[in-house]
Amino acid sequence: MNSFELRKSNRNIFELLHKNPSKVLHILKKNCNFADFIKFIINLEQMCKTKNSNNMMKHNYCVIMAGGVGSRFWPFSRTDKPKQFLDFFGTGQSLLQMTVNRFASLVPSENILIVTNVQYRDLVLEQLPMLQSSQVLCEPARRNTAPCIAYAVARIKAMAKQQGETNANIVVAPSDHLILQEEKFIQTIANGLQFVASHEALLTLGMKPTRPDTGYGYIQIDGRQMTVDQAGTCKVRAFTEKPNLELAKKFVESGEFLWNSGIFLWNLQSIDAAFKAYLPEVANIFAAGAEALGTETEEAFIQEAFPTCPSISIDYGVMEHAKNVYVLPSDFGWSDLGTWGSLYDLSQKDENNNATLHCEARYYDSHGNIVTLPKGHMAVIQGVENCIIAESNGILLICKREEEQQIRQFHMDADDKWK
């Protein structure tokens, strides 16, 4: 083997170095000039980094929660195809597809789990054909985020056991968030995964608030208890539900509060212990079916057991009680796309602050509107200000932006009328 052949046989270098390092050195000394030697070392270093990265990645898992109905985006978001399955910005990708792609460089595709309602199983597999059906965990009933996460954690525990592993690093994320600065997001998640891999901690991402918003929960940080690592994590002092405007202003002015993103990271042992300590009734349900998870009997077990779980969020059930909760202050252009108002804020606008999505629109004496119609349709709007104008599947909504909290009621009323 000459130096050229050695450099070309990258896949055998590790094996050869392990079996006969003196032979490798002999070949290098005999056949390589200094420049070739430096190139070889650089190549070898890069291969080592790649191998180490791959070894670390195989312990990373991603849980994406995709079971919501998106009722606040009615009529664009409907029960049969809620917002996580929609392409809001004409990119050719739904919010769910964008979310999965975001984690591709951090988590092996076989370690991605989608938790959704059973009625969306086929829709998930249609949009994510790279996943196996076993990677779609179907809830037979809606029980909020704690049982959703507990189910995924129990499955990951079974997967790790099958591979002879005792631990795993897990990131949990909603399927309907928008991230504007994806490189910063990926680096933040990578830092978080590294942190939880070496700490028995429950970590959440806290977004630096840009305004006093009443639509988000808040996390109060304890700046006196910084962790010893360089990730910049802080101990959490308290979680606060969505405040009124006056309180939200005080939160932002204090500099001690972050928006609660609903993105969590932990290792398997930490979250498993937390469920046993703070939601033992949920932990016991999945422990009883541990042998079924990952087998052909899993679906039957879940059909029977999952509906018996209490309906409770992970924040109420675990995070507000645990003593090892940390937050990583983050800023990567985040929005949970929870309302038409948040979509309006993120959309491009004309000189009169009108936002148009998916369609054509002509505005006359109109300001501050958001309009979305089926592709190929046109709206001509005169004398309208600060409204949501949305049409989908034969239903047209016209609603003042400041009154959008009534949309859920409009949705229920329309369903009652046209059943």
C-alpha positions as CSV (number, residue, x, y, z in Angstrom):
1,M,0.0,0.0,0.0
2,N,1.5,3.4,-1.0
3,S,0.6,6.8,0.5
4,F,-2.0,7.5,-2.1
5,E,-3.8,4.2,-1.5
6,L,-3.6,4.9,2.2
7,R,-5.3,8.2,1.9
8,K,-7.9,6.8,-0.4
9,S,-8.9,3.9,1.8
10,N,-10.5,6.0,4.4
11,R,-12.9,3.4,5.6
12,N,-10.0,1.1,6.5
13,I,-7.7,3.6,8.2
14,F,-9.2,3.1,11.7
15,E,-9.0,-0.6,11.4
16,L,-5.4,-0.5,10.1
17,L,-4.3,1.9,12.8
18,H,-5.8,-0.4,15.4
19,K,-4.3,-3.6,14.1
20,N,-0.8,-2.4,13.0
21,P,0.0,1.3,13.7
22,S,3.7,0.7,13.1
23,K,2.9,-0.4,9.5
24,V,1.0,2.9,8.9
25,L,3.9,4.9,10.2
26,H,6.4,3.0,8.1
27,I,4.3,3.6,4.9
28,L,4.0,7.3,5.8
29,K,7.8,7.7,6.4
30,K,8.7,5.8,3.3
31,N,6.2,7.2,0.8
32,C,4.9,10.6,2.0
33,N,6.4,14.0,1.7
34,F,5.7,16.5,4.4
35,A,2.7,18.0,2.5
36,D,1.1,14.5,2.1
37,F,1.7,13.8,5.7
38,I,-0.1,17.0,6.8
39,K,-3.0,16.2,4.5
40,F,-3.3,12.7,6.0
41,I,-3.3,14.0,9.5
42,I,-6.0,16.6,8.7
43,N,-8.1,14.0,7.0
44,L,-7.6,11.6,9.9
45,E,-8.6,14.3,12.4
46,Q,-11.8,15.1,10.4
47,M,-12.7,11.4,10.3
48,C,-12.2,11.1,14.1
49,K,-14.5,14.1,14.6
50,T,-17.1,12.5,12.3
51,K,-16.9,9.2,14.0
52,N,-17.2,10.8,17.5
53,S,-20.1,12.9,16.3
54,N,-21.9,9.9,14.9
55,N,-21.3,8.0,18.2
56,M,-22.8,10.9,20.1
57,M,-25.8,11.3,17.7
58,K,-26.9,7.7,18.1
59,H,-27.8,8.5,21.7
60,N,-29.9,11.5,20.7
61,Y,-33.7,11.1,20.3
62,C,-36.3,13.7,19.2
63,V,-39.9,13.6,20.2
64,I,-42.2,15.9,18.2
65,M,-45.7,16.5,19.5
66,A,-48.1,16.8,16.6
67,G,-51.6,16.0,18.0
68,G,-53.1,19.4,18.3
69,V,-56.2,20.6,16.3
70,G,-55.1,24.2,15.8
71,S,-58.5,25.6,16.5
72,R,-57.3,29.2,16.9
73,F,-56.3,29.1,13.1
74,W,-59.8,28.2,12.0
75,P,-61.0,28.0,9.2
76,F,-57.5,27.6,7.6
77,S,-56.7,24.9,10.2
78,R,-59.4,22.3,10.4
79,T,-59.9,19.1,12.5
80,D,-59.2,16.9,9.5
81,K,-56.0,18.8,8.7
82,P,-54.7,21.0,11.5
83,K,-52.1,23.7,11.3
84,Q,-49.0,21.4,11.8
85,F,-49.8,19.8,8.4
86,L,-50.2,23.1,6.5
87,D,-47.8,25.1,4.5
88,F,-48.3,28.6,5.9
89,F,-45.7,30.5,3.9
90,G,-45.7,28.8,0.5
91,T,-42.4,27.1,1.1
92,G,-43.5,23.7,-0.1
93,Q,-43.2,22.3,3.4
94,S,-45.7,22.0,6.3
95,L,-44.7,23.1,9.8
96,L,-44.3,19.4,10.7
97,Q,-41.9,18.8,7.8
98,M,-39.9,21.9,8.7
99,T,-39.7,20.7,12.3
100,V,-38.4,17.3,11.4
101,N,-35.9,18.6,8.9
102,R,-34.6,21.0,11.6
103,F,-33.4,18.1,13.7
104,A,-31.8,16.1,10.9
105,S,-28.2,17.1,11.7
106,L,-28.6,16.3,15.4
107,V,-30.7,13.1,15.6
108,P,-30.6,10.0,13.5
109,S,-33.8,9.6,11.5
110,E,-34.6,6.3,13.2
111,N,-34.6,8.1,16.6
112,I,-37.3,10.6,15.7
113,L,-40.7,9.9,17.2
114,I,-43.9,11.7,16.2
115,V,-46.7,11.6,18.8
116,T,-50.0,12.4,17.3
117,N,-53.7,11.6,17.5
118,V,-54.6,8.3,15.9
119,Q,-56.6,10.1,13.2
120,Y,-53.5,11.8,11.9
121,R,-51.3,8.6,11.5
122,D,-51.7,8.4,7.7
123,L,-51.2,12.2,7.3
124,V,-47.9,12.0,9.2
125,L,-46.6,9.1,7.2
126,E,-47.7,10.8,4.0
127,Q,-45.7,13.9,4.9
128,L,-42.7,12.1,6.4
129,P,-42.2,9.1,4.1
130,M,-38.7,8.6,5.5
131,L,-40.1,7.4,8.8
132,Q,-41.4,3.9,9.6
133,S,-44.9,3.5,10.9
134,S,-43.5,2.3,14.2
135,Q,-42.1,5.9,14.7
136,V,-45.6,7.4,14.8
137,L,-47.0,7.0,18.3
138,C,-50.7,7.3,18.2
139,E,-52.8,8.6,21.1
140,P,-56.3,7.2,21.2
141,A,-57.4,10.2,23.3
142,R,-56.1,13.7,23.9
143,R,-54.5,13.9,27.4
144,N,-52.3,17.0,27.1
145,T,-48.5,17.0,27.1
146,A,-47.5,15.0,30.2
147,P,-49.0,11.7,29.0
148,C,-47.8,12.4,25.5
149,I,-44.2,12.8,26.7
150,A,-44.5,9.9,29.1
151,Y,-45.5,7.6,26.3
152,A,-42.6,8.7,24.1
153,V,-40.2,8.3,27.0
154,A,-41.4,4.8,27.7
155,R,-40.9,3.9,24.1
156,I,-37.4,5.4,24.0
157,K,-36.6,3.4,27.2
158,A,-37.6,0.2,25.3
159,M,-35.6,1.2,22.2
160,A,-32.5,1.9,24.3
161,K,-32.9,-1.4,26.1
162,Q,-33.1,-3.3,22.8
163,Q,-29.8,-1.7,21.8
164,G,-28.1,-2.5,25.1
165,E,-28.1,1.1,26.2
166,T,-29.1,2.5,29.6
167,N,-29.5,6.1,28.7
168,A,-30.4,8.5,26.0
169,N,-30.5,12.3,25.4
170,I,-34.0,13.5,24.4
171,V,-35.3,16.8,22.9
172,V,-39.1,17.3,22.9
173,A,-40.5,20.0,20.6
174,P,-43.9,21.0,19.3
175,S,-44.6,20.5,15.6
176,D,-45.9,24.0,14.9
177,H,-43.2,26.4,15.8
178,L,-41.5,28.8,13.4
179,I,-37.7,29.3,13.6
180,L,-36.2,32.1,11.6
181,Q,-32.5,31.5,12.4
182,E,-32.1,27.8,12.0
183,E,-28.3,27.7,12.4
184,K,-28.6,29.4,15.8
185,F,-31.4,27.0,16.7
186,I,-29.3,23.9,15.8
187,Q,-26.4,25.2,17.8
188,T,-28.6,25.9,20.8
189,I,-30.1,22.4,20.7
190,A,-26.6,20.9,20.4
191,N,-25.5,22.8,23.5
192,G,-28.6,21.7,25.3
193,L,-28.1,18.0,24.4
194,Q,-24.5,18.2,25.6
195,F,-25.7,19.8,28.9
196,V,-28.3,17.1,29.7
197,A,-25.9,14.3,28.7
198,S,-23.7,15.2,31.7
199,H,-26.3,16.7,34.1
200,E,-29.2,15.1,35.9
201,A,-31.3,18.1,34.9
202,L,-34.6,19.0,33.2
203,L,-33.8,21.7,30.7
204,T,-36.2,24.0,28.9
205,L,-35.4,26.7,26.3
206,G,-36.5,30.2,27.4
207,M,-36.9,32.9,24.7
208,K,-35.7,36.4,25.3
209,P,-38.9,38.5,25.2
210,T,-39.1,41.3,22.7
211,R,-42.3,42.7,24.0
212,P,-44.8,42.3,26.9
213,D,-46.9,39.5,25.4
214,T,-50.0,38.1,27.2
215,G,-50.1,35.0,24.9
216,Y,-47.1,33.2,26.4
217,G,-46.2,31.7,29.7
218,Y,-43.1,33.0,31.4
219,I,-40.1,31.5,33.2
220,Q,-38.4,33.4,36.0
221,I,-34.6,32.8,36.1
222,D,-32.4,32.7,39.1
223,G,-29.3,34.6,38.0
224,R,-27.5,33.8,41.3
225,Q,-27.4,30.1,40.5
226,M,-25.5,29.8,37.2
227,T,-24.3,26.3,36.3
228,V,-20.6,25.5,36.2
229,D,-20.7,24.7,32.5
230,Q,-20.3,27.2,29.7
231,A,-23.7,26.6,28.0
232,G,-25.2,29.6,29.8
233,T,-28.0,27.7,31.6
234,C,-29.7,29.2,34.6
235,K,-31.6,27.6,37.5
236,V,-35.4,28.2,37.1
237,R,-37.0,30.1,40.0
238,A,-40.6,29.9,38.9
239,F,-43.0,29.2,36.0
240,T,-45.8,31.7,35.4
241,E,-48.9,31.2,33.3
242,K,-50.0,33.8,30.7
243,P,-50.2,37.1,32.6
244,N,-52.3,40.2,32.0
245,L,-50.7,43.1,30.1
246,E,-49.7,45.1,33.2
247,L,-47.9,42.1,34.7
248,A,-46.3,41.2,31.4
249,K,-44.8,44.6,31.2
250,K,-43.3,44.2,34.7
251,F,-41.9,40.8,33.7
252,V,-40.1,42.3,30.7
253,E,-38.8,45.3,32.5
254,S,-37.3,43.2,35.3
255,G,-35.0,41.3,32.9
256,E,-35.6,38.1,35.0
257,F,-38.3,36.5,32.8
258,L,-38.2,34.6,29.5
259,W,-41.0,33.3,27.3
260,N,-41.7,29.6,27.9
261,S,-41.0,28.0,24.5
262,G,-42.4,24.5,25.3
263,I,-39.1,22.9,24.0
264,F,-37.5,20.5,26.6
265,L,-34.3,18.5,26.8
266,W,-33.3,15.9,29.3
267,N,-31.7,12.5,29.5
268,L,-33.7,9.4,29.9
269,Q,-32.8,8.7,33.5
270,S,-33.7,12.3,34.6
271,I,-37.2,12.4,33.0
272,D,-37.9,8.9,34.0
273,A,-37.1,9.7,37.7
274,A,-39.2,12.9,37.4
275,F,-42.3,11.1,36.2
276,K,-41.9,8.5,39.0
277,A,-41.6,11.3,41.6
278,Y,-44.2,13.8,40.5
279,L,-46.7,11.9,38.3
280,P,-46.4,8.4,39.6
281,E,-49.9,7.5,38.4
282,V,-48.8,8.2,34.8
283,A,-45.4,6.5,35.3
284,N,-47.1,3.4,36.6
285,I,-49.5,3.1,33.6
286,F,-46.6,2.9,31.2
287,A,-44.4,0.8,33.5
288,A,-47.2,-1.8,33.5
289,G,-46.9,-2.1,29.7
290,A,-43.2,-1.9,29.4
291,E,-42.9,-5.3,27.8
292,A,-45.5,-4.4,25.2
293,L,-43.7,-1.2,24.0
294,G,-41.9,-1.7,20.7
295,T,-43.8,-4.9,20.0
296,E,-46.9,-6.0,18.1
297,T,-48.9,-5.7,21.3
298,E,-48.1,-2.0,21.8
299,E,-51.1,-0.7,20.0
300,A,-53.6,-2.8,22.0
301,F,-51.9,-1.8,25.2
302,I,-52.0,1.9,24.4
303,Q,-55.7,1.7,23.2
304,E,-56.6,0.4,26.7
305,A,-54.2,2.2,28.9
306,F,-53.6,5.7,27.5
307,P,-57.2,7.0,28.0
308,T,-56.8,6.2,31.7
309,C,-54.1,8.9,32.0
310,P,-55.0,12.2,33.6
311,S,-55.1,15.2,31.3
312,I,-52.3,17.3,32.5
313,S,-49.5,19.4,31.0
314,I,-45.8,18.6,31.6
315,D,-45.4,22.1,33.1
316,Y,-48.1,21.5,35.8
317,G,-47.3,17.9,36.3
318,V,-43.5,17.9,36.4
319,M,-41.6,21.1,35.7
320,E,-43.3,23.2,38.4
321,H,-42.4,20.7,41.1
322,A,-39.0,19.4,40.2
323,K,-35.9,20.9,41.9
324,N,-33.5,20.3,39.0
325,V,-35.1,22.5,36.4
326,Y,-32.8,24.7,34.3
327,V,-33.4,27.1,31.4
328,L,-31.2,28.0,28.5
329,P,-31.9,31.6,27.5
330,S,-32.2,31.6,23.7
331,D,-32.7,33.9,20.8
332,F,-33.1,32.4,17.3
333,G,-36.2,34.1,15.9
334,W,-38.9,32.0,17.5
335,S,-42.6,32.0,17.3
336,D,-45.1,29.3,18.4
337,L,-47.5,30.4,15.6
338,G,-50.3,30.1,18.1
339,T,-52.6,32.8,16.7
340,W,-53.5,34.8,13.6
341,G,-51.8,37.7,15.4
342,S,-48.5,35.9,15.6
343,L,-48.7,34.9,12.0
344,Y,-49.5,38.5,11.1
345,D,-46.5,39.7,13.0
346,L,-44.2,37.4,11.1
347,S,-45.6,37.9,7.6
348,Q,-44.3,40.3,5.0
349,K,-46.5,43.4,4.7
350,D,-47.1,46.2,2.1
351,E,-46.8,49.9,2.8
352,N,-50.1,49.9,4.6
353,N,-49.3,46.9,6.8
354,N,-51.5,44.5,4.9
355,A,-50.3,40.8,4.8
356,T,-51.3,38.5,2.0
357,L,-50.8,34.8,2.1
358,H,-51.3,32.2,-0.7
359,C,-53.5,34.4,-2.8
360,E,-53.7,37.8,-4.6
361,A,-55.2,40.9,-3.0
362,R,-55.9,44.4,-4.0
363,Y,-56.4,46.9,-1.2
364,Y,-58.1,50.3,-1.3
365,D,-58.1,52.5,1.8
366,S,-57.4,49.4,3.9
367,H,-54.8,49.0,6.6
368,G,-53.4,46.3,9.0
369,N,-55.2,43.3,7.5
370,I,-54.1,39.7,7.1
371,V,-55.7,37.9,4.1
372,T,-55.4,34.2,3.2
373,L,-57.5,32.5,0.5
374,P,-57.0,29.4,-1.6
375,K,-54.2,29.6,-4.1
376,G,-55.4,31.2,-7.3
377,H,-58.1,33.3,-5.6
378,M,-58.1,37.1,-5.4
379,A,-59.6,39.4,-2.8
380,V,-60.5,43.0,-3.5
381,I,-60.8,44.9,-0.2
382,Q,-62.0,48.4,0.4
383,G,-62.2,50.4,3.6
384,V,-61.3,47.5,5.9
385,E,-58.8,47.9,8.8
386,N,-57.1,45.5,11.2
387,C,-59.1,42.4,10.2
388,I,-58.4,38.7,9.6
389,I,-59.9,37.6,6.3
390,A,-59.5,33.8,5.8
391,E,-61.3,31.4,3.5
392,S,-60.9,27.6,3.4
393,N,-63.1,24.7,2.2
394,G,-66.1,26.9,1.7
395,I,-65.9,28.8,5.0
396,L,-65.1,32.6,5.0
397,L,-64.0,34.3,8.2
398,I,-63.9,38.0,8.7
399,C,-62.9,39.0,12.2
400,K,-61.2,42.0,13.9
401,R,-57.6,41.1,14.8
402,E,-58.1,42.3,18.3
403,E,-61.1,40.0,18.7
404,E,-59.5,36.8,17.5
405,Q,-59.9,35.1,20.9
406,Q,-63.5,34.6,19.8
407,I,-62.5,32.4,16.9
408,R,-62.8,29.2,18.9
409,Q,-66.4,30.1,19.7
410,F,-67.1,30.9,16.1
411,H,-65.7,27.5,15.2
412,M,-68.0,25.7,17.6
413,D,-71.0,27.7,16.6
414,A,-70.4,27.0,12.9
415,D,-70.0,23.2,13.6
416,D,-73.3,23.2,15.5
417,K,-75.0,25.0,12.7
418,W,-73.8,22.9,9.9
419,K,-73.5,19.4,11.4
